[in-house]
Amino acid sequence: MTLTPAARRIPARAALALGSLTVLAACGDTDPRTASDPAAPATSAAPPASALPAGTHLGPVEISTDDLPGLTDFYTAGVGLEVVDRNADSRTLGSGDVEVLRLVRGDAPADDQTTAGLYHSAFLYDDATELAAALVRSAQHPGGTFQGSADHRVSQAFYLADPDGNGVELYVDRPREQWEWTTDGVTMGSEALDPDAFVADHLASEPDPEATLAATPDGVTLGHVHLRVGDLGDAEAFYGDVLGMAVTSRVDGALFLSADGYHHHLGTNTWGSAGTGTRPTTLGLRVVRVHVPDAAALADVRQRFEDAGLDVEGSGDAVTTTDPWGTPVEVSVHA
């Protein structure tokens, strides 16, 4: 990748990191979505209503790894999370007082990308400068692999793989008033996004870019999780009808769902996993967590699980079942 003159004004270690990226910015995204015009007009319809109430959001995604130190280093030194809890066999990572990711030591074969499982975990930053710094750190990390970038109209996103090959998205949202809602859902395109230009725009103007790169970002959350599934109809039946999310977008081979008017809390696709059945026991995704705001919402979810004939475990503030491919889904009360 050729760095622009503006990009050359950022610190040398940042420029070296970007020089190691493995694809050209013009390659665009890793999601084969339909392209669209990022300058199109704003909202023209209301977001679809979901059975899950306002305040619903994702809890920490859980990943199994046979390299606990390596993944911990990538997600802290690169992504910018902090270790908020640890023991011999796990690390809980977060930002401030928000848990975002749990890493658990495992002993199993590597994740099979053709089966159901994790497509990527998507980490949402408060502002573009923090995202640019995280992109540079993650690209520089010896275990990370840059895979692409895209302007999705609702967000600007960069895609990597962690040292185990798990997909990672680093992104920042555009203001909600700029999202376009139609009767078909939210408009999410995949225009090219130049990582060199993005970093230059948001780091070169910093008074102390080195300090910005070294700083721990504030307010990083798990914005969404994107899953590999075997069938989109089954995914919609479980995550939409039973769990209670609303479908926000349909594109070739993928389905996006959310609660609380977000563009998507959950993505599902069959791009490499169409027809797959129950997941084998491998490293990678262990648990998807959804937080609801109160006990009444949790009781409604539990009732829908039971009405669908699903096996349900747990009581009190949390219930767990499995999706059609055997991935545990935990729903709990968390303000």
Secondary structure, DSSP 8 states (H G I E B T S, - for coil): ----TTGGGS-HHHHHHHHT-SS-GGG--SS------TT-----S-----SS-TT-EE--EEEEES-HHHHHHIIIIIS--EEEEEETTEEEEEETTEEEEEEEE--S----TTSSEEEEEEEE-SSHHHHHHHHHHHHHSTT-EEEEEEE-SSEEEEEEE-TT--EEEEEEE--GGG--EETTEE----B---HHHHHHHHHTTSS-HHHHHHS--SS-EEEEEEEE-S-HHHHIIIIIIIT--EEEEEETTEEEEESTT-S-SEEEE-TTTTT--S--S-SEEEEEEEEESSHHHHHHHHHHHHHTT---B--TTEEEEE-TTS-EEEEEE--
